[in-house]
Amino acid sequence: MERLEVHGFRNLADTQLRPHPHLNVVTGPNGAGKTSLLEAIYFLSRVRSFRTRQNDRLIGWGAEEARVVAVRGHDRLGAARTPGHTRLRLNGADAHTRSALAARLPVQLMNTEHQRLLLDGPRVRRQFLDWGTFHLEPDYRELAQRYQHALRQRNAALRVGDRRSEQAWTPVLIRCAAAVDVARQRFIEALRPIWSEFARQWLGLESLELRYYRGAAAELPWERVLDEQLERDRTAGFTHRGPHRADLILSRDRIPAADALSRGQQKLLVVALLIAEVKLWSRQGLTPVLLIDDLPAELDPAHLHTVLDTVTGDPTQVFLTAIDGAALPTDLPPGQWYQVCEGRVSAMV
Ligand SMILES: Nc1ncnc2c1ncn2[C@@H]1O[C@H](COP(=O)(O)OP(=O)(O)OP(=O)(O)O)[C@@H](O)[C@H]1O
């Protein structure tokens, strides 16, 4: 982003910034508004927050709307939230799909909760998988939506015992499942070597694995999978197997990473995954924005340095928050530093 404007967003005063193309360091005391600034950028891309499911919370107290605008290359992106309603703008016109802005502004967030990627249920890993695949294959989003639609229709038919509808939707589901699966596998195959290199270097371990579980036994065609499950699906009233049950398995010597690694090692493993994804996007010609919120509190200076080193020189634009700039490695690459104080963001010279 060459320009970023934030209006009426959380506690932030109206702000206009000209961010550095590579590194932006945002410092300030607790409650100053550092996370809110990252949240504004995230909202512009993903049309949601990483802190709340209720976008109305983003509207500053006393403000009528929260609005974020960015200029990036030839594109001008905007997202505004008024109570109950989000409006997206792209190059002077309304944008009607949620992914229109994300396609032009891929963001990756790293914060103190990133370990959830390892410890939570498969849903959060499927989201990681879906965003990663979407940025490599822009048609993927529509494909995944078609799969979800077919799944809902088939499940509805299974629930009420409507055999005709079930038989009509099953082949559609099979076609979409195969295509979703192939796209995700391509993403994982591209991601794995980058991830494993980082994971090996940072953890000093050789036997780490990243596997894609496709939501069914690997060797069977989807037609067979659904056929074998048919009676079970009919009895339960839903589809048991498919890409909606996919997962990413991280392990060491076949033992789940959550059991086989220390907390610190788990953090590094997840950071390796997030950074590998950013790296992959930038190798594909995208310019990702990496939001790192309070990571100095989570990673020791040496590892933080390594992480920043890894993305320096890429087209990646980093926003990094810290309460105290002194906690950051001393030899950070050149960038723009900002001080946030009671919602006012000022560039430091
Ligand atoms: N909708 C809102 N309007 C105005 N202020 C808000 C709104 N929502 C939250 N706040 C306030 O905004 C302040 C900034 O919070 P934020 O999390 O951005 O700070 P921070 O600098 O990241 O702090 P920390 O270092 O403690 O994480 C908080 O004091 C919070 O109470």
The ligand as an SDF file (V2000), in Angstrom:
LIG
                    3D

 31 33  0  0  0  0  0  0  0  0999 V2000
  -15.2670    1.0790   18.7780 N   0  0  0  0  0  0  0  0  0  0  0  0
  -14.3770    1.7070   19.5420 C   0  0  0  0  0  0  0  0  0  0  0  0
  -14.3060    3.0700   19.5900 N   0  0  0  0  0  0  0  0  0  0  0  0
  -13.3890    3.7060   20.3310 C   0  0  0  0  0  0  0  0  0  0  0  0
  -12.4750    3.0740   21.0670 N   0  0  0  0  0  0  0  0  0  0  0  0
  -12.4910    1.7320   21.0730 C   0  0  0  0  0  0  0  0  0  0  0  0
  -13.4260    0.9800   20.3060 C   0  0  0  0  0  0  0  0  0  0  0  0
  -13.1920   -0.3390   20.4910 N   0  0  0  0  0  0  0  0  0  0  0  0
  -12.1430   -0.4040   21.3230 C   0  0  0  0  0  0  0  0  0  0  0  0
  -11.7180    0.8260   21.6930 N   0  0  0  0  0  0  0  0  0  0  0  0
  -10.5800    1.2120   22.5470 C   0  0  0  0  0  0  0  0  0  0  0  0
   -9.4670    1.3430   21.6930 O   0  0  0  0  0  0  0  0  0  0  0  0
   -8.2820    1.2420   22.4700 C   0  0  0  0  0  0  0  0  0  0  0  0
   -7.1680    0.7290   21.6010 C   0  0  0  0  0  0  0  0  0  0  0  0
   -7.0880   -0.6760   21.6010 O   0  0  0  0  0  0  0  0  0  0  0  0
   -5.9400   -1.4770   20.8160 P   0  0  0  0  0  0  0  0  0  0  0  0
   -6.1980   -2.9030   21.1240 O   0  0  0  0  0  0  0  0  0  0  0  0
   -5.9030   -1.0560   19.4140 O   0  0  0  0  0  0  0  0  0  0  0  0
   -4.6290   -0.9670   21.5560 O   0  0  0  0  0  0  0  0  0  0  0  0
   -3.1300   -1.5050   21.4660 P   0  0  0  0  0  0  0  0  0  0  0  0
   -2.2750   -0.3040   21.2690 O   0  0  0  0  0  0  0  0  0  0  0  0
   -3.0050   -2.5980   20.4890 O   0  0  0  0  0  0  0  0  0  0  0  0
   -2.9410   -2.0480   22.9420 O   0  0  0  0  0  0  0  0  0  0  0  0
   -2.1080   -3.3150   23.5450 P   0  0  0  0  0  0  0  0  0  0  0  0
   -0.6710   -2.9910   23.4190 O   0  0  0  0  0  0  0  0  0  0  0  0
   -2.5950   -3.3120   24.9610 O   0  0  0  0  0  0  0  0  0  0  0  0
   -2.5480   -4.5150   22.7900 O   0  0  0  0  0  0  0  0  0  0  0  0
   -8.6620    0.4480   23.7020 C   0  0  0  0  0  0  0  0  0  0  0  0
   -8.4720    1.2710   24.8350 O   0  0  0  0  0  0  0  0  0  0  0  0
  -10.1480    0.1670   23.5290 C   0  0  0  0  0  0  0  0  0  0  0  0
  -10.8560    0.3360   24.7220 O   0  0  0  0  0  0  0  0  0  0  0  0
  1  2  1  0
  2  3  1  0
  2  7  2  0
  3  4  2  0
  4  5  1  0
  5  6  2  0
  6  7  1  0
  6 10  1  0
  7  8  1  0
  8  9  2  0
  9 10  1  0
 10 11  1  0
 11 12  1  0
 11 30  1  0
 12 13  1  0
 13 14  1  0
 13 28  1  0
 14 15  1  0
 15 16  1  0
 16 17  2  0
 16 18  1  0
 16 19  1  0
 19 20  1  0
 20 21  2  0
 20 22  1  0
 20 23  1  0
 23 24  1  0
 24 25  2  0
 24 26  1  0
 24 27  1  0
 28 29  1  0
 28 30  1  0
 30 31  1  0
M  END
$$$$
